[in-house]
Amino acid sequence: MNRNAIVGITAVLALAGCGDGQEPVAEKGAAPVRVAVVETAPATESLRAVGVVAPADEVRLSFKSGGVIRSIEVQQGERVRAGQLLATLMQDEVAAAVAQARAVAEQAARDLERGRALLADEVATREQVEGLSTANAVAEAQLRTAVFNARHSRIEAPADGVVLRKLAEPDELVAAGQPVLIVGNTGGGWIVRAALSDRDVVRVQEGLAAEVTLDAFPGRKFKATVTEIAAAADPQTGTYEMKLAVDPAGARFVQGLVAKVVITGDESESVAVVPVTSLLEADGREATVFVVAESGVAKRVAVQTGRLLGERVEVTGGLAPGDRVVTEGAAWLDDNDAVRVLDAG
């Protein structure tokens, strides 16, 4: 028997168990093989992270001037309405500051009026009256400042939302501008805050699409987009915070829901992938495969491989999407052998 006949018979026996139980009959000189079409996959490997749902707009609320907290009317997690009173300062010191500023302003106004009368009688000079006018303007400005501070000795909700954090308690002394409450505006959309390791943060960029799943809504997937990536790691955890804008799609989100995030990367960049079983003589990043040409002949092709993706491997060179590679029967082939492609079985 010639060599081609021996190769054909041997390949038929080897592939007999892969079909429907009947031994395929090869045409004379054509070795039976199974093939797979070279497909494409995203160049960036999927990235997974876990985070929590939170309102997109967070406001850190504080008092304009320092003092002792009189009351905090809300608790963490409580929903609030726009204009609702949230916290107040003790008013003794605030009221005293307003009274003092008002008394000084009234005195300055009387001095100015008296100075103008003396100027009309040519007893006072114009320079003296201008000095009194300046003092009166300063006193009025100080009164407006005291009234403004008094008005901001209470904290009101800037919009409908939810209290995310309560950072102080009644009878506690706080400085001017020290945050007392953090309120999330639920009307401004929702985000997911997720933590990334250093090896993952360099693979993410703003604008990437993602999918979010929530245990609170089993079976549903929510579309999200990466909007912000921290430039520095959290000193306590060593991770980098990533924010994603997520579309509720009619679902009722609440602050604190646990979210699972999957980022598939930029699908505009893709690579060729083939089944692992198609590789022959693999050595590091180098391997060979048999490609079935339109003429029915198997061509040995050298390829360069990349990542292992489950049962498939990335091919960075040597193949193009749509090529047919031999996945079964390649061990009995030589370059330019005639082959017969079997069906999927």
C-alpha positions, 0 to 999 in steps of 0.5 A: 500500500502507498503512504497516502492510503495508510495515512487515510486508513489510520486517520479513519480508525482514529476518528471513528469514535467521534462520529455517530458510531459508523466508521467514516469512509475516506475518499482515496488519498484524502485524510478525514479531519475535523476543523474549526473556524478561526474566530475573534475575541476582545483583545482585553481580557474581561475584568471583574470587580465588586462594589456598592451602589451609591447616589452619583451626587454626594454633598458634604454638609457643614455649618458656616461657623463653628459651635456646639451641635444642638440637634441632628434630626436624621439618621444614617440611611434615612431619606430626606426631602429638599429643605428639610431641617437636618441639624442645628447649632446652639444659638446662644453664641450665634444670637450674641454675635448677631446682637453685637454686630447690630448694636455696632451698626446702629451706633455707626449709623448714629455717628454718621448722622451726627457728623453730617449735621455738624458738617452742615453747621461747619463744625466738623470737617468733610474728612471726618464725615468720610471716616464716619461713613466708612465706619458705618459701611464696615459695621453694616457689612459685619452685621450682614456677615453675622446674620449670614452665619446665623442663617447657616447655623442650621443645615437643610437638605439641598435636594431630595436624597438619602443620608449616606453618613452621619459624622457628628453627634449632638453636644459635639463641638465642631469647627467651621466647615467640618462635615457633619452629614453626607447626603446623596442626591437620588435625583442625580443618578446612581453610581457603583464604587468598586475597588481595583488592584494595582494590576487591574487599574492599569487596564481600565480607562474612562468610557469603557462599557460594563455590565452590573448585576445585583443580588437584589435583582436576580437575573437582570443586567444593568448597563454601566460606564466607567466615569472615574478612576482614582489616581492614587491608592487608598492608604488603608486598603492599597486599592484604587477606587473606580466609579461607574455610572449605572442605568437603573432601567426602572429598578428602585435602587437604594444606597449600599446594594452590593454590585458585581461588575464585569468590564469586557474591554474595548471590543473594537480591538480584537484578536484571533482565537483557535481551539487548543486542540489545533496546536502542534509542536507548541514551544513557548509562544511558537506553534504550528497548525494545519490550515485547510485551503479551498482546494482541500489541501492541508497547509502547515502554518507557523503561528504565534500564540498569546493568552490561554482563554479556557479551551481556546488560545489567542493567536497573535500572528499567522492566521486570519479570522475565517481560516479553517484549522484542523482540530482532529486528525492533524497528527497524521498529516503532512504538508500539502496532504489532501483532506476531507472535512467531516461534519460536526458529528 
